[in-house]
């Protein structure tokens, strides 16, 4: 019987690669189809995996094989605060998928900095800022002014599903010096997004499985995190179980996002709102939907904003929110059923731009055009086949 060569790796590195992937010993053992005791022995230094077993660990933990041969645990990425809460309970556990999305976002930012340096491009600091003691309405106005967004401009984004508004806000945030990515591995409802605060090229990530209107609100929520210089993972819900400081932070981010998307004067001057003096609890779904399309947000966001501004009752908001949540869950179920259809055609150049954002894609292609990286490296950085690159260049006007 052939004796398998053991991998000469440090046990502490093995522990680090697992924990940094967001997996417990039990979870990793199940996914590796092995006894938990064996993995414990490897991590205690009492045994070691074979080379084929190490390759399986590499695949599961999403780390290059060479990482396992490090002689010491490297300084890991900075801790990202998790502001999510399960209703009425406490903190959520960070899934391996969310952990991986955070790691990928950090790696993409580092790649963008390197590519910009190779191109000789100056990466300016991110200058938008806010303080928690400020009036959210004034911060929202400041965001609109910085992005040169008027009511007339916003009306031009009106469409059926809010996609035009999402793309327009995203472009302005990217133009302000941030990177905006879309997470594709997160389950709907796990996290609305997260922010990585940095002096240069801070990052906003939103969950692509959310509807465009919810993603737009997430964009603005995470933008406020960047303005406050606070990294963190968010959902858009707030409840009393949060520590007071954390609850105040997330409520502030939500309030600023609402003020930027639905400015007080703009919303109150809408004919549907202005005509309802003294009537606060008989809004129809059609009226709420019309206002939602005007501002490119969800119906729940409109209902909440009307409540905040004194034009809806608490009872109306709670009833509307419950109904919209039920409709949202039904929609996600239909999407899950449709996702089993493998015949659906995919537009890979468009998906790449959607997930990575124009700034990073332009940097990658710019280095390729200057012969600094190969076509294969472009495909590797962006996760697409080389055959899709010409259409990607065309969509950016680079071909």
Phi, psi and omega in degrees: 000131181289137178269124181282135178288132178278144177281128182274084183236157180280131180302322181294329176290323178296319178296316182297317181296326178287309184294326179287348173270358177078026183245140171279168178300315183297315180296317180296319181297319179297314182291334179271355182057051181218166178289139179300325183298325181293317179296321177299319180295320177299315184286341177270354180082010179276344178207177180213149179288155172283171179300314177300322178293324179295324177297323177295320176297320179300316179294317183290317184274357178058047178232142174301149182303324183298332182299326183292344181264008175298147182275347176208159178291125181286160173299121185277173177299151181298152181293135177252120181298144180249111183264007181281150176220143170281135184308122175074005181238262184195201185299146174277155174277136180281119183286160175302325180294318178292318177303318181292320179298321178295316180297315180297321179297319179294319180293321179295322178297315178299320178298316180299319179297317179295317181294320178296320179295318179297327180278354183073023181269135175281128176260105183288158177291156176277118191255345179297136183211163178204162175236146185296336182281353183286159175288120181305327180296320180289323178294320177299318177297322181294322178296314180298320179294318180297327181265001179056048181256121177248171178299320180295318178296317183295325179296331180291343180272359184297123175211186188289322188240002178087006183293323180296319179294318179301312182296322181291314178296319180300314181300321181290323177293320177295321179294337179279357175107013178253157172262137178237118178246162174241127180280133182250351185262349185278138174290149176300130180093348180288314178203139177283333180168184175207162182234139175243104183281125178217157178294320178238138181050057170296164189234137169242131176235131176240157184278115184293340180283350175280154175298155181305322181295321178290322178298323179297316178297320178299318178307310183290323177300312181289329174301319179296323174304315179296320180295329178275353183063044180233116174281149177175161175260135186230151153245176186261010181264148173230142176210173188286352181285343181291148169302145186308315182295318180293318179298318180296322180297311182291324177294323178296315180299318178296318183294319179293317179302316179296320181292325179288319183282323183230074183304143185309305184296321181295317181291316184290338179272354176298134182309320180299326182274314183299330183279355187252046180298124177081355180251116189235354188229011181240035175295140176264159177300323181296321180292315179296319179296322180295317177295322179298318179294324180298320184258359177068035181233179179279162177296323178297320179297321178295313181300319179294320180294320177298321177297313180301321183271007176080020181247016174207156179268161177299319180298317178298315183298315182296319179294316180295319181297316180297319180292317180293324178296317179297319178293322179296316180295322177295321178297316180296325178294318178296322179294322177297320179294320180289333183294343178285351179278103184280355182274354182295126181288144180243139176260093188295319176301317180292320178298320181298313178298320181295319184278321185265334183085152183297318183304310182293317180298319178297322179295318179298310181293326178298319178291326177295317181294336177265013176061030177270335176225160183270168176300321178296323178292323175302311180300320180292317180298320187262355176069034179231167177279152183299333182294340181272349187294319178303318179291328176295318177296319180298318182295338180258003181069029182252015180219000000 
